[in-house]
Amino acid sequence: MAPAYFIIRPDGRRLYTCNSSPGSSVSAYAIDPATAKLAFLNQQPSGGGDPSYVSLDPSGRYLMVANFLGGSVAVFALRPDGSIGARTAFVQNIGASLDPKDPKHAHAHSIRFDPSHRFVLVADLGLDKFLSIA
C-alpha cells in the first residue's frame, strides 16, 4: 500500500490512511500503546480514484475520504473495534475549472468538518471551489 495521507484518532489507539496504490482504498490500523507498533485491522475501497485525504467526524464514529481522481468524497462507519465498516455516504462533485488550462473535471483534495460541526467542507482543486455538504 502507498499511503497518501493519514490521521490518528484523538485517543491515540487507531490510525487511518488513504492509499493511492495499488487500488484506491482506506485502511485502519491499531496502535499498540506500549510500543507504537501498528497492527493492520482492515481495508475498504475508497469509492473513487487516488484518495488524497482522510479525516474523522467529531464523534470519531465516521471516517471521511476525498478521492482526487474523479472528484468524489465518501463516508464510512467505524466499527466499535476501530475497523472500517460500510460506506454510509457518497457525493460525486461535478463541474470544471474556470481556468481553461486546468483539468476539466472535479479533483476533491480534502474533506473536513467546519468548526461548528454542522457542515462538511470539501476543497476541490479541479473546480477551484470549497464545497459544503450538510
Buried (B, 14 or more C-beta within 10 A) or exposed (E): BEBBBBBEBEEEEBBBBBBBEEEBBBBBBBBEEEEEEBEEBBBBEBBBBBBBBBBBBEEEEBBBBBBBBBBBBBBBEBBEEBBBBEBEBEBBBEBBBEEEEBBEBBBBBBBBBEEEEEBBBBBBBBBBBEBEBE
